[in-house]
Amino acid sequence: MSAKSASVILALFAAVPLAAQNSAPAYIVTRLGTDTVAIERFTRSSNKLEGDLLLKYPRVRTMHYVADLGPRGEISSLTTTTRRAGSDPTATPAMQVVTRFADSVAVIEVQRNGQADTAGSGRKSYHGGVAPMLGVEPTSYGIYEQLLSSAKLGRDTVSYALIAPGPGPTPAIILRRRGADSVAFTSTFFPGWTEVARVDAGGKILGIDASATTVKTVAQRVANLDFDSVAKGWAAAEAAHGGTMGQMSPPDTAKETINGANVVVAYSRPLKRGRVIFGNIVPWNQVWRTGANAATMFTTDKDLVFGTTVVPAGSYTLWTVPTPAGAKLIFNSETGQWGTDYHADKDFVRVDLAGRKISPPVEQFVIGVAPRGPGGVISFSWDDRQYSAPFTVRQ
């Protein structure tokens, strides 16, 4: 594309009000590898944005949202109603959030099962525009698209206050033009968080690539979708699954007693879901959280020896730096943090892990602790790789 053509498209995108273009329902499908994890439909008029977001995990639920729009396309209020999929639409919803935006204050009213939630309700100050979240969930792509419309981005960078129920800071979401057909959404809440949207000349979102974030999802606009049939199908599958779909990366614990030492690893177990893991989802030569969700916890009540390195009795978080040939296992002295909160200055020690290719591939990440010879071995297996290190117990 020539520079002149790109400039023309940018100018059109900045000038055409998206609300005037969209009257038919839009549909966006979000996938994690081969697993569809969310679908969304929304419609837009000159003064209203209305949509439904269907989420599969950890429980199948729908979030119906209605946003009132101001004269420049800004969101002046948002009402979100959350229900279990398949539940009675006339029954009291599991959660309802009403947020009204004045010049610099958001007033949030939260109800859970028809009762006022004083912890979630309140007032939050902000400056500039707002990007409301659907309850405690991430912002919908329908809202993302509305932000693009009201921003009239052109070549500019625009920041919005990210408003959600509950206490805590008010981070920002920032829109950055990356070219004639792409816009980056970055968040100040998670450093490094970047979702890249493919857009057409009118500002419609064609797809969202969040593979660089911790959620690792990819979303795509589709021409049509039977939203209600998918909701019924997911609700039926959930009922057959015992009433909950469970977490996308469920928690687990590896425990073993090795020569009198009680070793415990508490972690979460992501699935492969058709993806290439190492060198892709888990980049080579970068610190990896070694699981999902909260940082992986390692506890031993006796000193352990890896090669010539002593790991004293205590609690640590585990991190790894995978390479095609092997890996480094990091024992970090900071505990209790989320898996994105790695601080190298808290590293206690790094030890070598031997690596090998395995077949068949391991679908769900697993950490093992087992006796071996005079001591034990810790191993990490996922996809076509296994990393391991032997250790002994210091007596």
Buried (B, 14 or more C-beta within 10 A) or exposed (E): EEEEEBEBBBEBBBEBBBBEBBEEBBBBBBBBBEBBBBBBBBBBEEEEBBBBBBBBBEBBBBBBBBBBBEEEBBBBBBBBBBBBBBBEEEEEBBBBBBBBBEEEEBBBBBBBEEEEBEEBBBEBEBEEBBBBBBBBBBBBBBBBBBBBBBBBBEEEEBBBBBBBBBEEEBBBBBBBBEEBBBBBBBBBBBEEBBBBBBBBBBBBBBBBBBBBBBBBBBBBBEEEBEBEEBBBEBBEEBEEEEEEBEBBBBEBEBEBBBBEBEBBBBBBBBBBBEBEBBBEBBEBEEBBBBBBBBBBBBBBEBBBBBEEBEBEEBBBBBBBBBBEEBBBBBBBBBBEBEBBBBEEEBBBBBBBBBBEEEEEBBEBBBBBBEEBEEBBBBBBBBBBBBBBBBBBBBE
